[in-house]
Amino acid sequence: MANESRVFRLPAGMSTQVVANAVSSFLSSAKGMEVQSAETTEG
């Protein structure tokens, strides 16, 4: 498996918390996965 990273810019006014909540919700409901999150100093 190759290491890969991507950078996405958020639209003005959108917080990382909104994105994290949306991803968590998708993984939990649509994929049936258990989701955990933790805030870091980098966001």
RAHUGI-V46898 format. One record per backbone hydrogen bond with DSSP energy under -0.5 kcal/mol. NH is the residue of the N-H (numbers start at 1). CO is the residue of the C=O. E is the energy in kcal/mol with one decimal. If there is no record, write none. Layout:
# RAHUGI-V46898
nh,co,e
NH,CO,E
NH,CO,E
This chain:
# RAHUGI-V46898
nh,co,e
14,11,-2.2
19,15,-1.4
20,16,-2.8
21,17,-2.5
22,18,-2.0
23,19,-2.6
24,20,-2.6
25,21,-2.4
26,22,-2.3
27,23,-2.8
28,24,-2.3
29,25,-2.8
30,26,-2.0
31,26,-1.1
32,28,-0.6
33,27,-2.5
43,40,-1.1
